[in-house]
Amino acid sequence: MQIKNFQLSEDENQVLSVLARSGAMSPSRLSAETLILPGKTLELLKGLVENGFVVIRDSKESADGMLVALTPEARDFFEFSSTWQVKR
């Protein structure tokens, strides 16, 4: 999958930063780590999936039944990029 959108909101940037630092996690843990309300977190994740930044996969170990992770393309992009563009 190819990354489609490099314009990120502050909340999207925060979600991606946490995933880049901590690795895959459940949506509820991601919500707790970012202090973004769960409904808003799920909305952000849908957009990030559509734009190729994250994948959501089923997980029996997660209380939510799923884990969120950066895509390999997103991880590669952010490892080689010194700055992430944030919408202001």
C-alpha positions as CSV (number, residue, x, y, z in Angstrom):
1,M,0.0,0.0,0.0
2,Q,1.3,3.5,-0.8
3,I,1.0,6.5,1.5
4,K,-1.5,8.9,-0.1
5,N,-1.6,12.0,2.2
6,F,1.3,13.7,3.9
7,Q,-0.7,16.5,5.4
8,L,-1.3,15.4,9.0
9,S,-3.4,17.0,11.7
10,E,-1.9,17.5,15.2
11,D,-4.0,14.5,16.4
12,E,-2.9,12.3,13.5
13,N,0.7,13.3,14.1
14,Q,0.3,12.4,17.8
15,V,-1.2,9.0,17.0
16,L,1.6,8.2,14.5
17,S,4.3,9.4,16.9
18,V,3.0,7.1,19.7
19,L,2.9,4.1,17.3
20,A,6.4,4.9,16.0
21,R,7.8,5.0,19.5
22,S,5.8,2.2,21.1
23,G,4.9,-0.2,18.4
24,A,1.5,-1.9,17.8
25,M,-1.2,-1.4,20.4
26,S,-4.9,-1.6,20.9
27,P,-7.1,1.4,19.9
28,S,-8.1,1.8,23.6
29,R,-4.4,1.9,24.7
30,L,-3.6,4.3,21.9
31,S,-6.5,6.5,23.0
32,A,-5.2,6.5,26.6
33,E,-1.6,7.2,25.5
34,T,-2.6,10.2,23.3
35,L,-5.4,11.5,25.6
36,I,-7.7,11.5,22.6
37,L,-11.3,10.4,23.2
38,P,-11.9,6.8,22.0
39,G,-14.5,7.8,19.3
40,K,-12.1,10.5,17.9
41,T,-9.3,7.9,18.0
42,L,-11.3,5.5,15.9
43,E,-12.2,8.2,13.4
44,L,-8.5,9.2,13.1
45,L,-7.5,5.6,12.6
46,K,-10.0,5.1,9.8
47,G,-8.5,8.0,7.9
48,L,-5.0,6.8,8.6
49,V,-5.9,3.4,7.3
50,E,-7.4,4.9,4.1
51,N,-4.2,7.0,3.5
52,G,-1.9,4.0,4.0
53,F,-0.3,5.1,7.4
54,V,-1.6,2.3,9.6
55,V,-3.1,-1.2,9.5
56,I,-5.6,-2.6,12.0
57,R,-5.5,-6.3,12.5
58,D,-7.4,-8.8,14.7
59,S,-5.7,-9.8,17.9
60,K,-6.9,-12.3,20.6
61,E,-4.4,-10.7,23.1
62,S,-6.0,-7.3,22.9
63,A,-9.0,-6.4,25.0
64,D,-10.3,-4.5,21.9
65,G,-9.8,-7.6,19.8
66,M,-7.5,-5.6,17.5
67,L,-4.1,-4.0,17.2
68,V,-3.1,-0.9,15.3
69,A,0.4,-0.6,13.8
70,L,2.3,1.6,11.3
71,T,2.5,0.2,7.8
72,P,6.0,-0.7,6.6
73,E,5.7,2.2,4.1
74,A,4.9,4.6,6.9
75,R,7.6,3.3,9.1
76,D,10.2,3.6,6.3
77,F,9.0,7.1,5.4
78,F,9.2,8.4,9.0
79,E,12.5,6.8,9.7
80,F,14.0,8.7,6.8
81,S,12.0,11.9,7.3
82,S,13.3,14.5,9.8
83,T,9.9,16.3,10.0
84,W,6.3,15.4,9.6
85,Q,4.0,18.0,8.0
86,V,1.2,19.0,10.4
87,K,-1.9,20.9,9.3
88,R,-2.2,24.1,11.1
